[in-house]
Amino acid sequence: MELEERVAELERRMAALESADRTEHAPTEGDFWALEGLKAQLAEVGEAAADGGVLFTGALSLPTGERYEWQFGALTEDLLERDWSEVADSFAALGHPVRLRLLREILGGRRTAAELAELEEIGTTGQIYHHLRQLTAAGWLHTAGRGRHEVPGARVVPLLVVLTAARP
């Protein structure tokens, strides 16, 4: 790459970083590095991936110190042919503001119903248990023993992806 092109590219990247909300965009090595990697993987699969696919991935540390690295990909054809009603309960479990708050608090380290009951505007203990049961039945939580609730490791990144996708 010519020096002028390299300087122009650096200036473009700096302008994008300065104007972007840093909570919205992670630093990248290129504009579409994940997309290019997905395309390369799809090309290796060949005809089975003719319609393309989707990929979501994440690497994060929670306030509790737990670290998760996770990725999942699916072919477009498989996704479009599935019965989407099979995931309705999972989405329904996320469709209540108190349940979303409970998930956020659990990811943040409040793991027992007693700790959750200390929060304002969360409801009675009975209501909290009702919401915890709904989240557990949908697979967004599991009981880790001694009354402790956790988001299963394989659901942490997908939960954050769903929240990201739902943003206006």
Beta strands, then each sheet from edge to edge (+ up, - down):
strand 1: 53-61
strand 2: 67-75
strand 3: 142-145
strand 4: 148-150
sheet 1: 1+ 2-
sheet 2: 3+ 4-
end
